[in-house]
Amino acid sequence: MAVAGSARTQTQRGWFFVLPVVVLVAFNAIVPLMTVVNYSVQETFGNNVFFWHGIGWYYDILNSDRFHGALMRQLLFTGIILAIEVPLGVAVALCMPKKGFWVPVCLVTMALPLLIPWNVVGAMWNIMALPDIGLLGYGLNAIGLDYNYTRDPIAAWATVIAMDVWHWTSLVVLLAYAGLISIPDAYYQAAKIDGASRWSVFRYIQLPKMKRVLTIAVLLRFMDSFMIYTEPFVLTGGGPGNSTTFLSIDLVKIALGQFDLGNAGAMSLIYFVITLLVSWVFYTVMTRGEES
């Protein structure tokens, strides 16, 4: 009992080392958040003069067709991304070697896209997908496809999705691979003795053992894709028309393009609440049934 009490005391003392970081992060998050809240309930006519506006901006945003359109595009994009990247990442992780010389080679190769800055990724794909001089655009047109992402909304969507899949599938691969190599060999040996098929091994051994890392992968990819801005903005600028104007791009247009701070503040907070709510739903559903 004395040993257990001492261990609990040491664990509680550990929080004193974490507390300064928690306070600093909380301060850096709360101050900008309160500034946005302040803008979201006020109106200004210039000259740094503000007037109380209450919940008017929130009402306008929630009843705006522009917001609804951007939200639907954002949800569609995120849904497509998750439906492609998670199964693809798991499939690639299953194919990667678990031992030998090729393990570090595969891991480094998978990590390379994640090291490229977001604006550089958008610029790379912008140049590569140009229909006249880009390798991808020129090649697709050469084989008979009428490809021009600057004019065709479907081509623009396909290009943005392909860019995101290329950039971020590696994250799912690395997380899934970490879950796979943590599985003891005894599980595979028992499955081999029982004559389990390859699908049975995946269904009853590998997939349950990857559940936690896949939960992290889904949450990270949802939050990243739902808040994506730099890559599609550099690639398409939200066009053609508004076809790739996601919530983040529309928010920047309102805040910086129109300098409508009240409207942008209210939209930022609504955006923030939606992200938190959907993330909580994902986490609750994916961790349901686990022991605490």
N, C-alpha and C positions, 0 to 999 in steps of 0.2 A: 504493500500500500504506500509505503514511504517513497519507493522508487517511482511508482506511478504519479504520485503527487509532485515529485521533483521534475518529472518529464513534462507534466502539464505546465509547471511554472516556467520552465525553459522555453516551451512553445509559446506561452503568452508573452514572454520577454522578447521573443523574436519580432513581435509586432512593432516594437519601438524602433527597430531598424527600418521597417517598411513604412512607418507612419510619415516621415518627411516626404517620401516620394508620393504617397497618396495625397497628402495635403497640397503639394506642388501641382500635381496633375489636376486635382479638383479645382484649384484656383485658376489654372490656365483654361479650364473648361467652363467654369461658372461665369467668369467675367465676360467673355464673348457672348455666352448664352443670354445673360441679362441685358447686354447691349441690344441683341436682336429682339428680345421681348419688349424692350423699351421702344424700339422703332415700330414694332408691330401694332402698337396701340396708339400711335400718334400720326398726325398728318403735318406736312410742311409745305409752305409755298415759297421757300427759298430764304436767303439771308439768315439761315440758321435759326429760324423762328418755327416752333413746333406747337401743334394744337392737339388736344386730346380727341381721339377718334374711337376709342373703345374697341369693340369686337367687329367693327365695320369691315376691316380688311379681311378678317377670317371669313365673314359671311360672303364677301365678294369672291374670294378664292374658291371656297367650297361650291359656289354656284356658277363658276366660270367654265365655259366650254373649253377654253384654252387649257386650263389646268387639267380637266378631265381627259383631254386628248393626250397631253404629255404624260399623264399618269398611266393611261392605257398602253401607250408606246413603251413606257418604262417597264411595266409589268410583263408585257409580251417579250421584250428583249431579255429580261431576267429569267423568265420561264424557259425560253429557248436555250439560253446559255447553260442553265442548270441541267436541262434535259440532255445536252450534248456533252458537256465537260465532265460531269460526274461519272457516267458510265464509261466514257472514253478514257478518263484518267485511271479508273479501276482496271480496265482492260489492258492498258499499257503497263501498269504496275504488275499485273499478273504475268506479263510476258518478260519482264526484266529478270536478269539472273540474280540469284540470291548469294552466290559465292563466286570467287575467282577474279581474274584481271578485269573483266568487263563491268564489274559492279561500279567502281569509281568513274569509269568512262561514261556509263549510262547516267549516273547521278549528276555529273558535271554537265552533260549534254542537256538533261532535263532542266537544270537550274539556269542555264544561259538566258532563255527568254525573260526570266524573272528579274535579271540584272539590268535589263535595258530600261531607261527612263520612259515614262508614259508618253511624253511629248515626242520622243524620238520614235517610239513605236508608231504613233499616228503619222509622223512625217515619212517614215519608211514605207508604210502601206499606201500613203497618198501618192508617192512617187511611183511605187511598183504597180498600182492599180490604174494609173492614167491610161485611157484607152488608146492614145496615139504613141506614146513613148515608153510606157510602163511595161515591164516584162509580163506581168499577169494580165493587164488589160489588152496589150497587143496580142498576146498568145491566145486569149479567149476569142478575140475578134478574128484571128487568123484561122481558127478552126470552125468558124461559121456562126459563133454566138454573137448576138448584138449586145455587147456589154459596154455600158457607160454609166458609171456610178454617179457622175455629176448630173445626169438627166433622168435616170430611171430609178424610182424609189426602191423597187425590188432588188436591183443591183446594188444600191447603196446599203440596204439592209444586209444582203448577203456578204458584202465586203466588211461591214462593221462586225458582223457575227464571226466571220472567218478570222478577222484580226484578233478579236477577244479570245477565241478558242486557241489560236496559236500562242497568244501571250500568256494565258492563265491556266491552261490545262495542266501545265507542269506542276502547278501548286497542288492540284488534286493527286497527280501521280506520286509526288514525293510524300504526301501525307498517307496515301493508301499503301505505298511501299513500306513506310515506317510501321504501319499496322501489320503488314504481312510478315516482315522479318522478325516481329516480336512473338510470333506463334511458335511454341516449342515443337521440335521434331517429333515428339511422342504422339502428337495428334495425327500427324501424317502417317506414322508407322501403324497406329491403331486402325486408321481408315484403310490402309493397304491390306492389313490382315483381314479386315471385314469385307474386302472386295468392293469398296465404295467407288462409284464412278467419279469422273472429274467434276461433273456438275454437283454431285452430292458433297464432295469435299469443299467446293466453293460455297454451297448453300448452307451447310451445317457447321463448317469449321472457319473458313476464311472470312465470309461475310459477317458473322456475329463478332469475330475478333476485330474486324475493322469498323465496327459500328461507331465507336467513340471518335476515331479520327475522321470518319466520313461525316459525322455530325459537325465537327469543326470545319471540315472542307465545305460543306453546304452553307454553313453560316457565313464563313469568310467570303465565299463566292457570291452569295446573295447580297451581302452588304457592299462588296466591291462593285458588283455589276449594277446594283440599284442606285449607287452614287457615282457611276462612271461619268466622266466629263472630258478629260483631256484628250483621250484617244479619238472618240467620235468627233469632237470639236475640231481637232487638227485635220482629221480625214475628210469630213463632209461639211463641217460648220453647221450641222443641224439640217442640212438639205438633202436632196433637192426639195424646195419648199420647206415644209415642216416635218417631212417624213422621218427624219432621224433626230428631231428635237426632243430629247428626253427631258426629264424633270430638271436635272442639274443644268443643262444648257439653257432651258427656258428661264430658270431662276437667275442665271447670270445675265441674260438679256434684260430681264426686268430690273435687276439691281444696278447693273453698270450701263446697259444700253439706254434704258429709259430713266435711270436714276430715280426709280420709284421705291424709296426705302421702306415705306410702310407696307406696301404690297409684298415686297421681297421678304421683309421680316416675317410676316404672317405665313407666307408660303414656305419659308425655311423651317419654321416650327412645325407646320403640318407635315412637311417632308420628313422631319426628324421623328415625329410621333409614328408615322406610317412605317418607317424603317425599324424602329424599336418594336412596334406591335407585331409585324410580320416575322422579325427575328425571334421574338418570344414564342410565336406560334410554331415556327420551325423547330425550335429547341424543345418545346413541350411535346410535340408529336414524336420527334425522333428519340427522345429519352423516356418515353412512356413505357412503363413496365420494368424499368431498371430498379435495382435495390438501392436505397439511399445509403 
